[in-house]
Amino acid sequence: MNLSLYRPTELEKWLEKEYRSIGIEYASDMDLDLISSIFDVEIRTYNGPSFAEWKEDEYSFIFLNAYLNEKQRREVFFHELCHPLQHVGQQEIMPKSFIELQEIQAKNFQHYAAMPSYLLEEFKSVSPSLLVKVIAEEFCLTERFVQHRLEQIQNRVQSAQYEEELIRRRNTKIVIDDDHVRRVMAELGRKQLEGA
């Protein structure tokens, strides 16, 4: 896996800065209690559906369903973490389109926060056939989730490659052989005279 052309988003850069501030340098460092502590969010489990509850500058809770397995729990945690960090308002009274926007944002945040690109360097020598499985185990995420994140990263790398190719082509100077151009022009002129 080559990440040399990957360009992290501003959100990813911010998350990396926050994670590094508490010593997260490897996938194995991704402890939910540690991560929730830097954002001042308390995690609670109960028997209902997972959700986040917060009041700006007062409290933030993430309630996780007690019946989720560890991988599901982590994925839901990172989704719900987005809401107190990035959103305002109560979804119960919001227009449907605004709720949908917040959920799309939470899904993007979830992928960046659960599997930060800067932590993927340690997997660059893993065989492509084992990559999804190894990363899923190391980050404690489902293979489906990891596959989606890797596709997201690959799409961004391919986009950067395409941009570089366009820039290279635009900056390539066309070299014209003046003698060859004169010969072709003379030949065209001669053919025009013969056809007249």
Disulfide bonds with the S-S distance in Angstrom:
none
